[in-house]
């Protein structure tokens, strides 16, 4: 098995493109990983990698052996997966990261149900709106909003997320209900802003008949980095907001909010909730948890139930 383990390390070094990332994947230091690769080369009697101080490249022998190593390790992993699938009860530890509102509104309930069903499972949940490095921070799965931008990870879409424009009843009484995006853009807004992103542009059709979306800059003196505070601020009448519907934690009527311009086309820019995990962490336990999240959120997603007639509102342009 030592040879198989060394081949697995060799695959990870090439896939990650870095000894540092591959070492983090296995909770090793760089020197230990380097020694294992050198032992593999000594065992096989060929050089697999051409190394320099900052990079490496595959030798011709390394390219051929890499292809066969994929087949061998893949077969072995499949054998383990078959065996795991026949276990009576899933067990083990899952380390999860997610944005605050995803953890509060959805994962908390799933974790409660999941641990009641599988008492031998341990779960660690870290909530952070800043994107963590899944591999170096040793997460098994991350739930993120937006497209995948790391080729070393596998992405599974959980659900699409449609935007919604919201204002309070008091705000509408004060300013009147806007009939066009241009009219709305002149009114005060509450803007979501954190270290990574500021949502101060809404994209929607100029008229209900428009088939293309136009960007409109929002005017707002109130900026917050927490979605619950943002929604509460909108309910207090500080301004309207352009909100991802997944942020809604209760029916909008109970929050004294109303959806605006529901007859217009909105652009969501392909926003969706994804589960991301490293290639090497595609375990039955992780797959079972992701499936539990997808079942809980459902289709259409649970958050759309907070908005009356949402399925009939807002033509959506994903561009």
C-alpha positions as CSV (number, residue, x, y, z in Angstrom):
1,X,0.0,0.0,0.0
2,X,3.0,2.3,0.4
3,X,3.4,2.5,-3.4
4,X,-0.3,3.3,-3.8
5,X,-0.2,6.1,-1.2
6,X,2.9,7.6,-2.9
7,X,1.2,7.5,-6.2
8,X,-1.8,9.2,-4.7
9,X,0.5,12.0,-3.3
10,X,2.1,12.3,-6.8
11,X,-1.3,12.8,-8.4
12,X,-2.2,15.5,-5.8
13,X,1.0,17.4,-6.4
14,X,0.3,17.5,-10.1
15,X,-3.4,18.3,-9.7
16,X,-2.8,21.1,-7.2
17,X,0.2,22.4,-9.1
18,X,2.0,22.9,-5.9
19,X,3.8,20.9,-3.2
20,X,2.4,23.3,-0.6
21,X,-1.3,22.8,-1.6
22,X,-0.9,19.1,-1.9
23,X,0.8,18.9,1.5
24,X,-2.0,20.9,3.1
25,X,-4.5,18.5,1.6
26,X,-2.9,15.7,3.6
27,X,-1.9,17.6,6.7
28,X,1.8,17.2,5.8
29,X,4.7,19.6,5.7
30,X,6.4,20.2,2.4
31,X,9.6,18.3,3.3
32,X,7.7,15.2,4.2
33,X,5.8,15.2,1.0
34,X,8.9,15.8,-1.0
35,X,10.6,12.8,0.6
36,X,7.6,10.6,-0.3
37,X,7.9,11.7,-4.0
38,X,11.6,11.0,-4.0
39,X,11.0,7.6,-2.5
40,X,8.5,6.9,-5.2
41,X,11.0,7.9,-7.9
42,X,13.6,5.7,-6.2
43,X,11.2,2.7,-6.1
44,X,10.3,3.1,-9.7
45,X,13.8,3.9,-10.8
46,X,12.8,7.0,-12.9
47,X,12.5,10.7,-12.4
48,X,8.9,11.8,-12.4
49,X,9.3,15.6,-12.0
50,X,11.7,18.2,-13.2
51,X,12.0,20.6,-10.2
52,X,13.1,24.2,-9.9
53,X,13.0,26.5,-6.9
54,X,9.5,27.8,-7.7
55,X,7.9,25.2,-10.0
56,X,8.0,21.7,-11.5
57,X,7.1,20.0,-14.7
58,X,6.4,16.3,-15.6
59,X,9.1,14.3,-17.2
60,X,8.0,12.0,-20.1
61,X,8.0,9.0,-17.7
62,X,6.0,11.1,-15.2
63,X,3.3,11.8,-17.8
64,X,2.8,8.1,-18.6
65,X,3.0,7.0,-15.0
66,X,0.5,9.8,-14.0
67,X,-2.1,8.4,-16.4
68,X,-1.7,4.9,-15.0
69,X,-1.7,6.2,-11.4
70,X,-5.1,7.8,-12.0
71,X,-6.5,4.5,-13.1
72,X,-5.0,2.6,-10.1
73,X,-6.0,5.1,-7.4
74,X,-9.4,5.7,-9.0
75,X,-10.1,2.0,-8.9
76,X,-9.0,1.7,-5.3
77,X,-11.1,4.7,-4.3
78,X,-14.1,3.2,-6.0
79,X,-13.6,0.0,-4.0
80,X,-13.6,2.0,-0.8
81,X,-16.7,3.9,-1.9
82,X,-18.6,0.6,-2.5
83,X,-17.6,-0.7,0.9
84,X,-18.6,2.6,2.6
85,X,-22.0,2.6,0.8
86,X,-22.8,-0.7,2.6
87,X,-22.1,0.6,6.1
88,X,-25.3,0.5,8.2
89,X,-24.8,4.0,9.6
90,X,-22.6,6.8,8.2
91,X,-20.0,8.0,10.7
92,X,-17.1,10.4,10.7
93,X,-16.4,14.1,10.9
94,X,-17.3,16.8,8.4
95,X,-15.8,20.3,8.5
96,X,-18.0,22.8,6.7
97,X,-17.8,26.5,5.9
98,X,-20.6,28.8,4.5
99,X,-21.7,32.4,4.5
100,X,-23.5,33.6,7.6
101,X,-27.0,33.7,6.2
102,X,-26.7,30.3,4.6
103,X,-25.6,28.8,7.9
104,X,-28.2,30.5,9.9
105,X,-31.2,30.1,7.6
106,X,-30.6,26.6,6.1
107,X,-27.5,24.6,7.3
108,X,-28.5,24.9,11.0
109,X,-31.7,23.0,10.4
110,X,-30.1,20.4,8.1
111,X,-27.3,19.8,10.7
112,X,-29.9,19.2,13.5
113,X,-31.8,16.7,11.3
114,X,-28.6,15.1,10.0
115,X,-27.1,14.5,13.5
116,X,-30.3,13.2,14.9
117,X,-30.4,10.7,12.0
118,X,-26.7,9.8,12.2
119,X,-25.6,10.1,15.9
120,X,-22.0,8.9,15.1
121,X,-21.4,11.9,12.8
122,X,-19.4,15.0,14.1
123,X,-19.9,18.3,12.4
124,X,-17.9,21.5,12.6
125,X,-19.4,24.6,11.0
126,X,-17.5,27.8,10.4
127,X,-19.6,30.8,9.2
128,X,-17.7,33.5,7.3
129,X,-18.8,35.8,4.4
130,X,-15.1,35.9,3.4
131,X,-14.1,32.9,1.1
132,X,-11.8,30.5,2.9
133,X,-9.2,28.4,1.1
134,X,-11.0,25.0,1.3
135,X,-7.8,23.0,0.9
136,X,-5.4,24.8,3.1
137,X,-8.0,25.4,5.8
138,X,-8.9,21.6,5.7
139,X,-12.7,21.9,4.9
140,X,-14.5,18.9,3.6
141,X,-17.2,21.0,1.9
142,X,-18.0,24.8,1.4
143,X,-21.3,26.3,0.5
144,X,-20.8,29.4,-1.6
145,X,-22.8,31.9,-3.7
146,X,-21.6,32.3,-7.3
147,X,-19.7,30.5,-9.9
148,X,-16.8,28.1,-9.4
149,X,-13.4,29.8,-9.9
150,X,-11.0,27.1,-8.7
151,X,-10.4,24.1,-11.0
152,X,-9.0,22.0,-8.1
153,X,-12.6,21.8,-6.6
154,X,-15.8,20.0,-7.6
155,X,-19.0,22.1,-7.7
156,X,-22.5,20.9,-7.2
157,X,-25.3,23.3,-7.8
158,X,-27.9,23.3,-4.9
159,X,-30.3,25.9,-6.3
160,X,-30.6,29.0,-8.4
161,X,-31.0,32.3,-6.5
162,X,-33.2,35.0,-7.9
163,X,-33.0,38.6,-6.8
164,X,-35.8,40.6,-5.4
165,X,-36.4,44.4,-4.8
166,X,-37.9,45.1,-1.4
167,X,-39.2,48.1,0.5
168,X,-41.2,48.6,3.6
169,X,-44.8,49.7,3.7
170,X,-43.8,52.9,5.5
171,X,-41.2,53.6,2.8
172,X,-43.9,53.2,0.1
173,X,-46.3,55.5,2.0
174,X,-43.5,58.1,2.2
175,X,-42.2,58.0,-1.3
176,X,-45.0,56.3,-3.3
177,X,-44.6,53.0,-5.1
178,X,-42.1,53.5,-8.0
179,X,-43.3,52.5,-11.4
180,X,-39.9,52.3,-13.2
181,X,-36.2,51.5,-12.3
182,X,-35.2,55.1,-13.0
183,X,-37.8,56.3,-10.6
184,X,-36.6,53.8,-8.0
185,X,-32.9,54.6,-8.4
186,X,-33.6,58.2,-7.3
187,X,-34.9,57.0,-3.9
188,X,-32.8,56.1,-0.8
189,X,-31.5,52.5,-0.6
190,X,-29.8,50.2,1.9
191,X,-26.7,48.7,0.3
192,X,-24.9,45.5,1.2
193,X,-21.1,46.0,1.4
194,X,-18.3,43.9,2.9
195,X,-14.6,43.5,2.3
196,X,-15.2,41.4,-0.8
197,X,-18.2,42.9,-2.5
198,X,-20.5,45.9,-2.7
199,X,-24.0,45.4,-4.1
200,X,-24.8,48.9,-5.2
201,X,-26.1,48.2,-8.8
202,X,-29.4,46.7,-9.8
203,X,-29.9,45.3,-13.3
204,X,-33.4,45.2,-14.7
205,X,-35.4,46.0,-17.7
206,X,-36.2,49.7,-18.3
207,X,-39.9,48.8,-18.9
208,X,-42.0,45.7,-18.3
209,X,-41.7,45.0,-22.0
210,X,-37.9,45.2,-22.1
211,X,-36.0,42.0,-22.9
212,X,-32.6,43.2,-21.9
213,X,-31.4,44.4,-18.5
214,X,-29.9,47.9,-17.8
215,X,-27.7,48.7,-14.8
216,X,-28.9,51.3,-12.4
217,X,-26.7,52.7,-9.6
218,X,-28.4,52.7,-6.2
219,X,-28.3,55.9,-4.1
220,X,-27.8,55.0,-0.4
221,X,-26.1,56.5,2.7
222,X,-26.7,53.3,4.7
223,X,-24.3,50.4,4.1
224,X,-24.2,47.2,6.1
225,X,-22.2,43.9,5.9
226,X,-24.9,41.7,7.5
227,X,-28.0,40.6,5.5
228,X,-30.2,40.4,8.6
229,X,-29.4,43.9,9.6
230,X,-29.9,45.0,6.0
231,X,-33.4,43.5,5.9
232,X,-34.2,45.0,9.3
233,X,-33.0,48.4,8.1
234,X,-35.3,48.1,5.0
235,X,-38.2,47.2,7.4
236,X,-37.4,50.3,9.4
237,X,-37.9,52.4,6.2
238,X,-34.3,53.5,5.7
239,X,-34.5,52.6,2.0
240,X,-35.3,49.9,-0.5
241,X,-32.8,47.1,-1.2
242,X,-31.8,44.7,-4.0
243,X,-31.6,41.4,-2.2
244,X,-30.7,37.8,-3.1
245,X,-33.9,35.9,-2.3
246,X,-31.9,33.3,-0.3
247,X,-31.3,36.0,2.4
248,X,-35.0,36.0,3.3
249,X,-35.5,34.3,6.7
250,X,-39.3,34.8,7.0
251,X,-42.3,35.7,4.8
252,X,-42.0,39.3,3.6
253,X,-45.5,40.1,4.9
254,X,-44.5,39.3,8.4
255,X,-41.5,41.7,8.0
256,X,-43.9,44.4,6.6
257,X,-42.0,44.3,3.3
258,X,-43.3,44.4,-0.2
259,X,-41.6,43.3,-3.5
260,X,-41.2,46.2,-6.1
261,X,-41.3,46.2,-9.9
262,X,-42.3,42.6,-10.1
263,X,-43.4,43.0,-13.7
264,X,-39.9,43.8,-14.9
265,X,-37.1,41.6,-16.1
266,X,-34.3,41.2,-13.6
267,X,-30.7,40.0,-14.1
268,X,-29.3,37.6,-11.5
269,X,-25.9,37.1,-13.3
270,X,-26.1,33.3,-12.8
271,X,-26.2,33.6,-9.0
272,X,-26.7,30.2,-7.3
273,X,-25.9,28.3,-4.2
274,X,-23.1,25.7,-4.7
275,X,-21.5,23.0,-2.6
276,X,-17.8,22.8,-3.3
277,X,-15.3,20.1,-2.2
278,X,-11.8,19.0,-3.1
279,X,-11.4,16.1,-5.5
280,X,-9.9,14.0,-2.7
281,X,-12.8,14.6,-0.3
282,X,-15.7,13.1,-2.4
283,X,-16.6,10.7,0.4
284,X,-20.0,9.1,0.9
285,X,-20.5,11.1,4.1
286,X,-20.0,14.4,2.3
287,X,-22.2,13.3,-0.5
288,X,-24.9,12.3,2.0
289,X,-24.8,15.7,3.7
290,X,-24.9,17.7,0.4
291,X,-27.9,15.6,-0.6
292,X,-29.6,16.4,2.7
293,X,-29.0,20.2,2.1
294,X,-30.4,19.9,-1.4
295,X,-33.5,18.0,-0.1
296,X,-34.1,20.6,2.6
297,X,-33.8,23.6,0.2
298,X,-36.0,21.8,-2.4
299,X,-37.1,22.9,-5.9
300,X,-38.2,25.6,-6.2
301,X,-36.0,26.6,-3.3
302,X,-37.5,27.1,0.1
303,X,-36.6,30.8,0.2
304,X,-39.0,31.6,-2.7
305,X,-41.9,30.6,-0.4
306,X,-41.3,33.8,1.5
307,X,-42.5,35.9,-1.4
308,X,-46.1,35.7,-2.6
309,X,-46.5,34.6,-6.2
310,X,-42.7,34.7,-6.7
311,X,-42.8,32.1,-9.5
312,X,-45.0,34.5,-11.5
313,X,-42.9,37.5,-10.8
314,X,-39.7,38.9,-12.3
315,X,-38.8,37.6,-15.7
316,X,-35.2,36.4,-15.1
317,X,-32.2,37.1,-17.4
318,X,-29.2,35.1,-16.2
319,X,-26.6,37.2,-18.2
